[in-house]
């Protein structure tokens, strides 16, 4: 069975958020942070990294907002342990002064960046530029806001379908990884 990690953004994903809805449908585990209100790329990415390395097999990531940044920062050292990632409404690294800490090259695993044209946390052209750097397929969500409960995204079947398409189109994963 695939190991799937849900990586929320600032303030976590509350009970009405699409990430909370998708977790039980996929049997996913949630990455937790000590402080959801303080975006600390070092601490957040270390938490993602810890769960990836402890999995013993390649993992799938479903990340949102600052969780996307934490996920790609963690991927820098464990990309071979990631089966693929759905990055939804990534936050702009510039807003947090961390652009230099975010990988600017291909991630080395299948990635979909789903971005909105009216996201207040990252404009669409910037999301497209990051997707290109990461070697990701860009999905234009139209005017979907930040793809959270404030923009009307509780249960989000379209997001589930995006993840299922990513997972079915990824190359097969060769065996389990052994943690060192």
LINKA-V565358 format. One record per helix or strand of 3 or more residues. SS is the DSSP state (@ for helix, = for strand). FROM is the first residue (numbers start at 1). TO is the last residue. If there is no record, write none. Layout:
SS&FROM&TO / SS&FROM&TO
This chain:
=&3&7 / @&18&26 / @&41&54 / =&59&64 / @&66&81 / =&82&88 / @&93&96 / @&99&101 / =&110&115 / @&124&134 / =&137&140 / @&149&151 / @&157&169
